[in-house]
Amino acid sequence: MKKTSNYLWVILLLVSLFGIPASKAAASPSALPAAGDLLRFNHLRVEDGLPSATVLGMLQDQQGFLWFATSDGIARYDGYEFKLFRHDPRNANSLSNNNTFAILETQDGKIWVGTDPGGLDCYDPQTDLFTHYRHDPQNPNSLPNDSIWSLLEDAQGNIWVGTRGGLSRLNPQGGTFTNWQPNPEEPNSLAGAVVYALYEDKDSKIWIGTRFGL
């Protein structure tokens, strides 16, 4: 699939959802439908090749492919068909677990997948292989938990990982994790151990959504 700009995808989405001519949508923001207008939704289902009807994460990569994290593996969509990635017990370099919650593309074009409870996976499109990162009770610089629910790459290229047992930051060059967990004796510690969402604002501050607040 040829590389497609995010702008073009927005125009195509407007056409598919609202029936707006692409030329009109590109020309004026007034082409957007008014509040109360009927919206028409297109659907991709298991019958179309999606591995599961439960989709928990999505992204569009630098090549224009759409990726979906589902409860039965991940899928890459080229606008016509799906390529599926699932765990294969005979292949140590396959997806570690089919129950996937988060998906992220980093600046180097690699695809990171948060699984539950298979830990963090990194897919390299050049080799078609997955690298696995998991919690090791004997290593304080490993993941704090193998249930991964959110992912973020910050402006410096660090990968932030929200887990069911705390927050982690991976330095891709070193391959080690720095971890944070709630401490009831420290009011400025992480609010909750279960991290659902991560966001970097324009001031490069990292916002962490947990079960018990930000």
N, CA, C and O of each residue as an XYZ file, in Angstrom:
856
protein
N       0.829     -1.190      0.000
C       0.000      0.000      0.000
C       0.866      1.242      0.000
O       1.810      1.339      0.784
N       0.554      2.204     -0.880
C       1.346      3.414     -0.956
C       1.094      4.283      0.262
O       0.028      4.236      0.876
N       2.094      5.074      0.593
C       1.979      5.941      1.748
C       0.853      6.946      1.534
O       0.757      7.571      0.477
N       0.003      7.095      2.546
C      -1.139      7.994      2.457
C      -1.077      8.981      3.599
O      -0.886      8.573      4.745
N      -1.231     10.253      3.331
C      -1.135     11.262      4.382
C      -2.327     11.183      5.303
O      -3.408     10.747      4.908
N      -2.117     11.617      6.560
C      -3.213     11.656      7.512
C      -4.324     12.554      7.009
O      -5.500     12.286      7.255
N      -3.955     13.650      6.288
C      -4.948     14.594      5.786
C      -5.870     13.906      4.797
O      -7.086     14.089      4.840
N      -5.286     13.107      3.900
C      -6.103     12.414      2.915
C      -7.036     11.427      3.581
O      -8.183     11.281      3.160
N      -6.557     10.737      4.630
C      -7.417      9.807      5.335
C      -8.594     10.525      5.972
O      -9.703      9.992      5.996
N      -8.368     11.725      6.487
C      -9.465     12.495      7.064
C     -10.506     12.802      6.005
O     -11.704     12.655      6.249
N     -10.050     13.238      4.798
C     -10.977     13.553      3.721
C     -11.772     12.312      3.322
O     -12.988     12.383      3.145
N     -11.087     11.175      3.180
C     -11.777      9.949      2.811
C     -12.783      9.548      3.871
O     -13.862      9.052      3.549
N     -12.432      9.763      5.162
C     -13.348      9.433      6.243
C     -14.599     10.305      6.177
O     -15.711      9.827      6.404
N     -14.409     11.598      5.862
C     -15.557     12.488      5.715
C     -16.477     12.015      4.596
O     -17.701     12.046      4.724
N     -15.863     11.576      3.489
C     -16.655     11.095      2.364
C     -17.454      9.864      2.764
O     -18.644      9.769      2.460
N     -16.800      8.907      3.453
C     -17.466      7.648      3.779
C     -18.541      7.833      4.840
O     -19.578      7.172      4.795
N     -18.298      8.737      5.802
C     -19.256      8.900      6.886
C     -20.402      9.833      6.526
O     -21.554      9.570      6.873
N     -20.088     10.920      5.833
C     -21.081     11.952      5.645
C     -21.535     12.138      4.199
O     -22.444     12.924      3.933
N     -20.909     11.422      3.263
C     -21.289     11.584      1.877
C     -20.896     12.934      1.314
O     -21.528     13.411      0.371
N     -19.846     13.576      1.876
C     -19.417     14.893      1.432
C     -18.414     14.734      0.307
O     -17.480     13.946      0.458
N     -18.549     15.436     -0.816
C     -17.526     15.374     -1.866
C     -16.173     15.793     -1.320
O     -16.081     16.764     -0.569
N     -15.109     15.063     -1.693
C     -13.781     15.346     -1.155
C     -13.345     16.767     -1.462
O     -12.719     17.413     -0.622
N     -13.663     17.267     -2.651
C     -13.246     18.614     -3.027
C     -13.893     19.652     -2.123
O     -13.260     20.636     -1.742
N     -15.152     19.429     -1.783
C     -15.852     20.370     -0.915
C     -15.319     20.300      0.501
O     -15.161     21.329      1.158
N     -15.033     19.071      0.988
C     -14.511     18.922      2.342
C     -13.157     19.585      2.464
O     -12.851     20.170      3.503
N     -12.326     19.508      1.414
C     -11.002     20.113      1.466
C     -11.076     21.627      1.373
O     -10.188     22.329      1.856
N     -12.136     22.130      0.751
C     -12.195     23.561      0.499
C     -12.635     24.362      1.705
O     -12.170     25.486      1.897
N     -13.523     23.813      2.528
C     -14.096     24.637      3.586
C     -14.513     23.801      4.773
O     -15.127     22.747      4.605
N     -14.179     24.270      6.011
C     -14.650     23.567      7.207
C     -16.161     23.568      7.307
O     -16.726     22.744      8.027
N     -16.846     24.491      6.590
C     -18.297     24.539      6.654
C     -18.937     23.322      6.006
O     -20.145     23.114      6.114
N     -18.096     22.495      5.311
C     -18.626     21.282      4.692
C     -18.963     20.218      5.727
O     -19.657     19.251      5.413
N     -18.480     20.381      6.967
C     -18.779     19.416      8.003
C     -20.268     19.419      8.299
O     -20.914     20.463      8.206
N     -20.830     18.253      8.657
C     -22.267     18.188      8.916
C     -22.643     18.984     10.160
O     -21.868     19.074     11.112
N     -23.822     19.550     10.141
C     -24.315     20.300     11.289
C     -24.746     19.343     12.385
O     -25.037     18.173     12.133
N     -24.782     19.865     13.619
C     -25.233     19.056     14.744
C     -26.636     18.538     14.462
O     -27.509     19.278     14.008
N     -26.834     17.267     14.738
C     -28.140     16.663     14.502
C     -28.262     15.982     13.161
O     -29.224     15.248     12.935
N     -27.298     16.206     12.241
C     -27.348     15.521     10.955
C     -27.166     14.015     11.149
O     -26.458     13.578     12.056
N     -27.798     13.248     10.306
C     -27.681     11.802     10.386
C     -26.293     11.359      9.947
O     -25.832     11.735      8.869
N     -25.622     10.560     10.777
C     -24.305     10.025     10.448
C     -24.455      8.613      9.901
O     -25.276      7.833     10.383
N     -23.668      8.297      8.906
C     -23.664      6.950      8.337
C     -22.298      6.326      8.622
O     -21.267      6.895      8.264
N     -22.291      5.166      9.261
C     -21.062      4.503      9.668
C     -20.810      3.274      8.804
O     -21.704      2.453      8.593
N     -19.581      3.158      8.308
C     -19.157      1.922      7.660
C     -18.593      0.983      8.718
O     -18.095      1.442      9.746
N     -18.665     -0.317      8.482
C     -18.266     -1.298      9.484
C     -17.272     -2.305      8.896
O     -17.368     -2.702      7.735
N     -16.321     -2.698      9.736
C     -15.446     -3.822      9.445
C     -15.702     -4.858     10.524
O     -15.563     -4.573     11.714
N     -16.074     -6.057     10.111
C     -16.475     -7.100     11.054
C     -15.583     -8.326     10.903
O     -14.711     -8.390     10.036
N     -15.832     -9.297     11.780
C     -15.106    -10.562     11.709
C     -15.322    -11.199     10.332
O     -14.414    -11.827      9.787
N     -16.517    -11.037      9.776
C     -16.808    -11.608      8.458
C     -15.937    -11.002      7.354
O     -15.735    -11.610      6.303
N     -15.420     -9.783      7.614
C     -14.550     -9.115      6.642
C     -13.078     -9.463      6.830
O     -12.238     -9.076      6.018
N     -12.759    -10.200      7.909
C     -11.381    -10.594      8.171
C     -10.809    -10.066      9.467
O      -9.699    -10.446      9.840
N     -11.533     -9.196     10.172
C     -11.086     -8.715     11.478
C     -11.018     -9.901     12.435
O     -11.957    -10.695     12.469
N      -9.939    -10.056     13.219
C      -9.807    -11.264     14.040
C     -10.799    -11.352     15.190
O     -11.098    -12.447     15.666
N     -11.312    -10.212     15.643
C     -12.250    -10.210     16.764
C     -13.131     -8.977     16.666
O     -12.738     -7.960     16.096
N     -14.325     -9.080     17.229
C     -15.226     -7.933     17.249
C     -14.898     -6.962     18.381
O     -15.508     -5.897     18.476
N     -13.945     -7.315     19.236
C     -13.524     -6.437     20.330
C     -12.221     -5.755     19.944
O     -11.165     -6.387     19.928
N     -12.295     -4.450     19.630
C     -11.136     -3.670     19.205
C     -10.822     -2.648     20.296
O     -11.667     -1.819     20.632
N      -9.612     -2.704     20.850
C      -9.250     -1.864     21.986
C      -8.177     -0.832     21.659
O      -7.920      0.054     22.474
N      -7.545     -0.918     20.496
C      -6.525      0.051     20.107
C      -6.406      0.128     18.603
O      -6.624     -0.861     17.903
N      -6.053      1.333     18.091
C      -5.929      1.537     16.649
C      -4.820      2.538     16.360
O      -4.504      3.386     17.195
N      -4.234      2.436     15.178
C      -3.303      3.450     14.700
C      -3.195      3.354     13.188
O      -3.549      2.340     12.586
N      -2.694      4.439     12.580
C      -2.294      4.426     11.176
C      -0.792      4.610     11.129
O      -0.277      5.585     11.675
N      -0.069      3.688     10.483
C       1.387      3.761     10.491
C       1.909      4.695      9.396
O       1.136      5.281      8.638
N       3.211      4.818      9.333
C       3.850      5.749      8.406
C       3.640      5.352      6.943
O       3.784      6.184      6.047
N       3.305      4.105      6.703
C       3.053      3.636      5.338
C       1.585      3.773      4.939
O       1.226      3.533      3.786
N       0.748      4.156      5.885
C      -0.673      4.304      5.603
C      -1.527      3.128      6.019
O      -2.752      3.196      5.921
N      -0.907      2.033      6.488
C      -1.689      0.890      6.952
C      -2.412      1.231      8.246
O      -1.908      2.003      9.062
N      -3.589      0.654      8.430
C      -4.319      0.756      9.684
C      -4.080     -0.512     10.492
O      -4.132     -1.622      9.963
N      -3.813     -0.326     11.801
C      -3.567     -1.445     12.704
C      -4.646     -1.465     13.777
O      -5.080     -0.417     14.255
N      -5.078     -2.674     14.154
C      -6.113     -2.837     15.162
C      -5.641     -3.843     16.214
O      -5.230     -4.956     15.886
N      -5.706     -3.436     17.467
C      -5.423     -4.347     18.581
C      -6.754     -4.928     19.050
O      -7.656     -4.179     19.425
N      -6.883     -6.236     19.032
C      -8.149     -6.878     19.367
C      -7.942     -7.924     20.470
O      -6.826     -8.153     20.936
N      -9.036     -8.538     20.864
C      -8.955     -9.577     21.888
C      -8.502    -10.920     21.318
O      -8.400    -11.902     22.053
N      -8.232    -10.969     20.018
C      -7.759    -12.209     19.401
C      -6.626    -11.919     18.414
O      -6.626    -12.421     17.290
N      -5.672    -11.112     18.845
C      -4.517    -10.797     18.016
C      -4.599     -9.395     17.432
O      -5.548     -8.656     17.695
N      -3.602     -9.039     16.640
C      -3.599     -7.737     15.986
C      -3.758     -7.930     14.479
O      -3.452     -8.990     13.932
N      -4.248     -6.871     13.823
C      -4.523     -6.956     12.391
C      -4.028     -5.698     11.702
O      -4.169     -4.594     12.228
N      -3.444     -5.870     10.517
C      -3.029     -4.748      9.670
C      -3.944     -4.714      8.454
O      -4.140     -5.728      7.784
N      -4.498     -3.543      8.176
C      -5.499     -3.409      7.119
C      -4.985     -2.464      6.049
O      -4.540     -1.358      6.357
N      -5.041     -2.892      4.791
C      -4.535     -2.076      3.691
C      -5.642     -1.404      2.886
O      -5.397     -0.865      1.807
N      -6.851     -1.442      3.414
C      -7.994     -0.874      2.709
C      -8.777     -1.917      1.936
O      -9.887     -1.651      1.475
N      -8.192     -3.130      1.789
C      -8.842     -4.204      1.053
C      -8.926     -5.492      1.867
O      -9.956     -6.165      1.885
N      -7.819     -5.822      2.543
C      -7.786     -7.063      3.304
C      -6.915     -6.918      4.537
O      -6.142     -5.969      4.669
N      -7.058     -7.896      5.451
C      -6.332     -7.887      6.714
C      -5.155     -8.866      6.673
O      -5.241     -9.942      6.082
N      -4.056     -8.465      7.314
C      -2.988     -9.400      7.649
C      -3.026     -9.573      9.157
O      -2.961     -8.592      9.898
N      -3.131    -10.826      9.620
C      -3.321    -11.094     11.033
C      -2.021    -11.549     11.697
O      -1.198    -12.232     11.088
N      -1.859    -11.152     12.958
C      -0.717    -11.557     13.768
C      -1.276    -12.148     15.066
O      -1.983    -11.477     15.819
N      -0.943    -13.411     15.305
C      -1.421    -14.095     16.502
C      -0.270    -14.859     17.161
O       0.792    -15.062     16.573
N      -0.526    -15.271     18.399
C       0.457    -16.090     19.103
C       0.525    -17.476     18.475
O      -0.496    -18.107     18.201
N       1.750    -17.928     18.257
C       2.002    -19.271     17.746
C       2.943    -19.955     18.736
O       4.112    -19.575     18.816
N       2.471    -20.956     19.495
C       3.323    -21.600     20.499
C       4.567    -22.256     19.914
O       5.506    -22.565     20.647
N       4.584    -22.470     18.596
C       5.754    -23.079     17.950
C       6.767    -22.041     17.496
O       7.851    -22.386     17.028
N       6.410    -20.762     17.636
C       7.279    -19.681     17.152
C       7.537    -18.692     18.284
O       6.640    -17.944     18.674
N       8.741    -18.686     18.803
C       9.087    -17.806     19.920
C       9.070    -16.339     19.526
O       9.040    -15.473     20.401
N       9.090    -16.039     18.241
C       9.102    -14.650     17.772
C       7.746    -14.192     17.247
O       7.657    -13.198     16.527
N       6.689    -14.921     17.609
C       5.340    -14.489     17.261
C       4.796    -13.607     18.387
O       5.464    -13.412     19.402
N       3.598    -13.080     18.211
C       2.935    -12.289     19.244
C       2.856    -13.108     20.530
O       2.539    -14.296     20.500
N       3.151    -12.457     21.667
C       3.244    -13.218     22.912
C       1.892    -13.656     23.454
O       1.795    -14.693     24.110
N       0.831    -12.867     23.183
C      -0.499    -13.194     23.681
C      -1.528    -12.546     22.763
O      -1.325    -11.422     22.305
N      -2.620    -13.234     22.492
C      -3.612    -12.704     21.558
C      -4.500    -11.616     22.145
O      -5.145    -10.883     21.394
N      -4.550    -11.494     23.465
C      -5.386    -10.485     24.110
C      -4.610     -9.165     24.152
O      -3.779     -8.958     25.037
N      -4.884     -8.277     23.196
C      -4.094     -7.052     23.051
C      -4.936     -5.828     23.394
O      -6.094     -5.724     22.991
N      -4.336     -4.902     24.144
C      -5.069     -3.732     24.639
C      -4.586     -2.421     24.038
O      -5.373     -1.480     23.930
N      -3.331     -2.326     23.647
C      -2.768     -1.052     23.191
C      -1.811     -1.309     22.044
O      -1.187     -2.367     21.960
N      -1.701     -0.306     21.142
C      -0.794     -0.435     20.008
C      -0.209      0.937     19.684
O      -0.910      1.948     19.734
N       1.082      0.962     19.350
C       1.806      2.213     19.151
C       2.855      2.027     18.067
O       3.543      1.007     18.033
N       2.982      3.017     17.175
C       4.115      3.044     16.252
C       5.090      4.099     16.734
O       4.696      5.233     17.009
N       6.361      3.737     16.838
C       7.387      4.689     17.241
C       8.038      5.321     16.012
O       7.797      4.899     14.881
N       8.863      6.333     16.252
C       9.442      7.105     15.160
C      10.265      6.255     14.207
O      10.408      6.607     13.036
N      10.809      5.141     14.688
C      11.627      4.269     13.852
C      10.798      3.284     13.032
O      11.360      2.432     12.342
N       9.456      3.388     13.097
C       8.593      2.529     12.311
C       8.261      1.193     12.949
O       7.590      0.371     12.324
N       8.711      0.951     14.174
C       8.380     -0.302     14.846
C       7.000     -0.194     15.509
O       6.567      0.885     15.913
N       6.338     -1.328     15.605
C       4.997     -1.396     16.170
C       5.086     -2.065     17.549
O       5.553     -3.197     17.676
N       4.627     -1.338     18.578
C       4.641     -1.847     19.948
C       3.229     -2.248     20.332
O       2.265     -1.539     20.045
N       3.121     -3.405     20.990
C       1.815     -3.971     21.322
C       1.775     -4.298     22.809
O       2.649     -4.991     23.330
N       0.741     -3.784     23.486
C       0.526     -4.124     24.887
C      -0.452     -5.275     24.990
O      -1.591     -5.167     24.535
N      -0.017     -6.379     25.586
C      -0.874     -7.556     25.726
C      -1.215     -7.776     27.201
O      -0.597     -7.196     28.093
N      -2.202     -8.620     27.427
C      -2.615     -8.969     28.796
C      -2.986    -10.444     28.807
O      -4.033    -10.812     28.273
N      -2.145    -11.313     29.411
C      -1.016    -11.007     30.288
C       0.337    -11.352     29.678
O       1.196    -11.892     30.376
N       0.552    -11.061     28.414
C       1.797    -11.467     27.769
C       2.903    -10.451     27.788
O       3.960    -10.678     27.200
N       2.682     -9.293     28.473
C       3.718     -8.273     28.527
C       3.715     -7.374     27.301
O       2.696     -7.223     26.627
N       4.865     -6.780     27.021
C       5.034     -5.813     25.937
C       5.772     -6.459     24.771
O       6.803     -7.105     24.958
N       5.240     -6.280     23.574
C       5.862     -6.825     22.361
C       6.273     -5.693     21.428
O       5.625     -4.648     21.380
N       7.360     -5.912     20.686
C       7.808     -4.967     19.672
C       7.929     -5.708     18.342
O       8.695     -6.664     18.217
N       7.157     -5.250     17.350
C       7.182     -5.871     16.024
C       8.039     -5.047     15.077
O       7.837     -3.841     14.937
N       8.997     -5.699     14.428
C       9.869     -5.054     13.454
C       9.405     -5.431     12.050
O       9.564     -6.585     11.651
N       8.833     -4.489     11.284
C       8.363     -4.818      9.933
C       9.472     -5.287      8.999
O       9.201     -5.977      8.016
N      10.712     -4.922      9.295
C      11.814     -5.334      8.429
C      12.122     -6.822      8.546
O      12.511     -7.461      7.568
N      11.947     -7.373      9.751
C      12.262     -8.791      9.982
C      11.011     -9.653     10.136
O      11.084    -10.880     10.069
N       9.860     -9.003     10.344
C       8.589     -9.698     10.572
C       8.638    -10.520     11.860
O       8.017    -11.578     11.952
N       9.385    -10.022     12.858
C       9.547    -10.735     14.125
C       9.125     -9.851     15.298
O       9.199     -8.624     15.237
N       8.680    -10.515     16.370
C       8.323     -9.840     17.613
C       9.413    -10.060     18.664
O       9.918    -11.169     18.833
N       9.761     -8.981     19.365
C      10.630     -9.062     20.540
C       9.760     -8.877     21.769
O       8.844     -8.054     21.759
N      10.033     -9.631     22.830
C       9.172     -9.631     24.008
C       9.865     -9.010     25.220
O      11.054     -9.223     25.457
N       9.089     -8.238     25.976
C       9.534     -7.671     27.246
C       8.529     -8.093     28.310
O       7.325     -7.883     28.163
N       9.043     -8.696     29.392
C       8.147     -9.216     30.422
C       8.669     -8.900     31.821
O       9.836     -8.566     32.027
N       7.747     -9.024     32.763
C       8.115     -8.837     34.168
C       9.004     -9.977     34.633
O       8.724    -11.151     34.388
N      10.083     -9.604     35.311
C      10.998    -10.578     35.913
C      11.119    -10.239     37.392
O      11.698     -9.208     37.733
N      10.587    -11.079     38.283
C      10.637    -10.774     39.717
C      12.052    -10.555     40.241
O      12.237     -9.900     41.267
N      13.046    -11.096     39.549
C      14.432    -10.966     39.995
C      15.116     -9.723     39.424
O      16.269     -9.441     39.751
N      14.402     -8.976     38.568
C      15.021     -7.822     37.914
C      14.171     -6.577     38.133
O      13.104     -6.458     37.531
N      14.615     -5.640     38.984
C      13.832     -4.420     39.244
C      13.752     -3.490     38.042
O      12.955     -2.552     38.036
N      14.572     -3.742     37.022
C      14.552     -2.918     35.815
C      13.763     -3.570     34.680
O      13.914     -3.199     33.516
N      12.919     -4.546     35.030
C      12.009     -5.137     34.048
C      10.628     -4.513     34.223
O      10.433     -3.679     35.107
N       9.679     -4.907     33.394
C       8.315     -4.408     33.527
C       7.757     -4.695     34.924
O       8.066     -5.741     35.494
N       6.945     -3.797     35.489
C       6.360     -4.063     36.799
C       5.222     -5.069     36.752
O       4.866     -5.651     37.777
N       4.643     -5.283     35.559
C       3.487     -6.165     35.426
C       3.336     -6.552     33.951
O       3.717     -5.783     33.068
N       2.792     -7.722     33.684
C       2.667     -8.192     32.308
C       1.313     -7.879     31.667
O       1.048     -8.312     30.546
N       0.459     -7.134     32.363
C      -0.801     -6.678     31.780
C      -0.611     -5.231     31.336
O      -0.555     -4.325     32.166
N      -0.513     -5.017     30.022
C      -0.193     -3.705     29.456
C      -1.461     -3.107     28.865
O      -2.075     -3.707     27.982
N      -1.868     -1.905     29.353
C      -3.129     -1.327     28.931
C      -2.979      0.007     28.204
O      -3.954      0.488     27.626
N      -1.806      0.618     28.211
C      -1.634      1.896     27.499
C      -0.171      2.085     27.132
O       0.726      1.595     27.818
N       0.059      2.820     26.017
C       1.403      3.053     25.505
C       1.525      4.478     24.984
O       0.555      5.063     24.500
N       2.743      5.034     25.091
C       3.014      6.386     24.594
C       4.498      6.507     24.278
O       5.336      6.035     25.046
N       4.827      7.135     23.155
C       6.207      7.534     22.879
C       6.308      9.035     23.101
O       5.544      9.799     22.511
N       7.253      9.473     23.957
C       7.381     10.904     24.226
C       8.298     11.568     23.202
O       8.852     10.909     22.322
N       8.445     12.880     23.336
C       9.219     13.662     22.366
C      10.689     13.260     22.343
O      11.376     13.495     21.349
N      11.180     12.659     23.418
C      12.572     12.218     23.485
C      12.770     10.789     22.988
O      13.895     10.290     22.963
N      11.682     10.130     22.592
C      11.791      8.762     22.097
C      11.671      7.698     23.156
O      11.824      6.513     22.857
N      11.395      8.096     24.419
C      11.147      7.103     25.461
C       9.748      6.516     25.291
O       8.830      7.203     24.841
N       9.592      5.257     25.649
C       8.304      4.586     25.551
C       7.734      4.419     26.950
O       8.326      3.761     27.806
N       6.571      5.027     27.167
C       5.884      4.931     28.453
C       4.870      3.801     28.372
O       4.150      3.656     27.384
N       4.829      3.006     29.435
C       4.009      1.802     29.452
C       3.107      1.829     30.678
O       3.586      1.848     31.811
N       1.796      1.833     30.445
C       0.844      1.750     31.544
C       0.432      0.314     31.767
O      -0.036     -0.347     30.840
N       0.596     -0.181     32.979
C       0.305     -1.578     33.281
C      -0.750     -1.670     34.387
O      -1.210     -0.658     34.915
N      -1.112     -2.881     34.714
C      -2.047     -3.115     35.810
C      -1.322     -3.110     37.149
O      -1.941     -3.294     38.197
N      -0.002     -2.897     37.114
C       0.766     -2.891     38.358
C       1.718     -1.718     38.457
O       2.717     -1.796     39.172
N       1.431     -0.632     37.757
C       2.273      0.553     37.836
C       2.638      1.117     36.474
O       2.233      0.605     35.430
N       3.419      2.191     36.522
C       3.866      2.905     35.319
C       5.325      2.571     35.043
O       6.114      2.393     35.972
N       5.682      2.486     33.766
C       7.047      2.151     33.392
C       7.487      3.017     32.216
O       6.675      3.402     31.375
N       8.788      3.317     32.170
C       9.375      4.050     31.047
C      10.553      3.254     30.515
O      11.483      2.918     31.248
N      10.490      2.959     29.220
C      11.540      2.164     28.582
C      12.452      3.062     27.770
O      11.992      3.862     26.955
N      13.739      2.924     27.997
C      14.735      3.523     27.130
C      15.066      2.487     26.058
O      15.733      1.495     26.354
N      14.613      2.695     24.810
C      14.806      1.658     23.782
C      16.265      1.307     23.543
O      16.577      0.166     23.202
N      17.164      2.270     23.715
C      18.579      1.986     23.478
C      19.140      1.048     24.540
O      19.881      0.116     24.226
N      18.787      1.294     25.788
C      19.318      0.460     26.861
C      18.502     -0.788     27.120
O      19.021     -1.776     27.640
N      17.210     -0.751     26.756
C      16.357     -1.912     26.959
C      15.944     -2.133     28.394
O      15.470     -3.216     28.739
N      16.116     -1.114     29.254
C      15.750     -1.258     30.658
C      14.578     -0.330     30.990
O      14.345      0.668     30.308
N      13.856     -0.677     32.039
C      12.663      0.051     32.446
C      12.913      0.796     33.764
O      13.588      0.293     34.663
N      12.356      1.993     33.852
C      12.274      2.722     35.112
C      10.817      2.685     35.541
O       9.933      3.029     34.757
N      10.554      2.272     36.778
C       9.189      1.992     37.206
C       8.736      2.903     38.339
O       9.526      3.337     39.176
N       7.429      3.176     38.332
C       6.795      3.947     39.390
C       5.538      3.208     39.850
O       4.777      2.686     39.036
N       5.335      3.174     41.166
C       4.158      2.555     41.750
C       3.629      3.439     42.879
O       4.371      4.254     43.428
N       2.352      3.281     43.227
C       1.802      4.110     44.309
C       2.504      3.846     45.635
O       2.901      2.721     45.940
N       2.645      4.912     46.411
C       3.223      4.805     47.753
C       2.344      5.619     48.693
O       2.367      6.849     48.644
N       1.566      4.954     49.552
C       0.647      5.683     50.425
C       1.341      6.673     51.361
O       0.698      7.582     51.886
N       2.639      6.503     51.570
C       3.374      7.419     52.444
C       3.961      8.596     51.687
O       4.572      9.479     52.290
N       3.783      8.619     50.369
C       4.316      9.696     49.542
C       3.181     10.310     48.724
O       2.722      9.700     47.758
N       2.717     11.523     49.100
C       1.553     12.123     48.411
C       1.794     12.435     46.938
O       0.832     12.553     46.179
N       3.041     12.569     46.516
C       3.345     12.889     45.119
C       3.724     11.656     44.294
O       4.292     11.774     43.208
N       3.408     10.495     44.814
C       3.680      9.277     44.044
C       2.533      9.027     43.070
O       1.563      9.785     43.048
N       2.634      7.983     42.277
C       1.607      7.622     41.309
C       0.269      7.444     42.015
O       0.196      6.838     43.084
N      -0.816      7.989     41.391
C      -2.126      7.981     42.049
C      -2.696      6.576     42.194
O      -3.320      6.264     43.208
N      -2.487      5.727     41.194
C      -3.019      4.366     41.244
C      -2.169      3.425     40.429
O      -1.502      3.842     39.482
N      -2.190      2.146     40.795
C      -1.322      1.180     40.127
C      -1.835      0.784     38.750
O      -1.050      0.379     37.893
N      -3.133      0.894     38.526
C      -3.708      0.502     37.242
C      -3.724      1.726     36.329
O      -4.458      2.681     36.583
N      -2.916      1.698     35.265
C      -2.745      2.856     34.382
C      -3.501      2.589     33.084
O      -3.122      1.728     32.290
N      -4.587      3.354     32.888
C      -5.443      3.164     31.728
C      -5.046      4.009     30.521
O      -5.234      3.584     29.381
N      -4.495      5.208     30.761
C      -4.266      6.136     29.651
C      -3.016      6.964     29.896
O      -2.665      7.262     31.037
N      -2.332      7.340     28.778
C      -1.123      8.159     28.833
C      -1.217      9.240     27.767
O      -1.710      9.005     26.664
N      -0.729     10.443     28.122
C      -0.789     11.548     27.166
C       0.350     12.523     27.450
O       0.636     12.831     28.607
N       1.003     13.010     26.384
C       2.033     14.041     26.524
C       1.474     15.355     25.993
O       1.023     15.417     24.849
N       1.499     16.421     26.822
C       0.958     17.700     26.375
C       2.039     18.527     25.673
O       3.181     18.088     25.538
N       1.658     19.740     25.227
C       2.568     20.576     24.453
C       3.761     21.051     25.263
O       4.751     21.507     24.691
N       3.685     20.951     26.588
C       4.808     21.320     27.460
C       5.656     20.120     27.832
O       6.491     20.202     28.733
N       5.448     19.002     27.144
C       6.177     17.744     27.363
C       5.907     17.137     28.740
O       6.710     16.345     29.235
N       4.798     17.499     29.354
C       4.388     16.847     30.595
C       3.607     15.582     30.253
O       2.811     15.557     29.315
N       3.855     14.530     31.038
C       3.169     13.250     30.833
C       2.001     13.147     31.805
O       2.176     13.213     33.021
N       0.801     12.983     31.240
C      -0.389     12.821     32.047
C      -0.725     11.327     32.104
O      -0.727     10.632     31.088
N      -1.010     10.854     33.328
C      -1.244      9.435     33.554
C      -2.637      9.247     34.129
O      -2.939      9.732     35.219
N      -3.481      8.543     33.392
C      -4.833      8.251     33.879
C      -4.856      6.909     34.574
O      -4.597      5.876     33.956
N      -5.171      6.921     35.877
C      -5.194      5.697     36.659
C      -6.606      5.450     37.214
O      -7.500      6.282     37.064
N      -6.777      4.325     37.835
C      -8.080      3.979     38.400
C      -8.497      4.960     39.493
O      -9.689      5.142     39.738
N      -7.530      5.591     40.147
C      -7.853      6.483     41.260
C      -7.528      7.936     40.977
O      -7.349      8.722     41.908
N      -7.449      8.306     39.708
C      -7.240      9.700     39.369
C      -5.984      9.913     38.525
O      -5.325      8.963     38.103
N      -5.673     11.196     38.292
C      -4.513     11.565     37.472
C      -3.266     11.725     38.326
O      -2.195     12.033     37.804
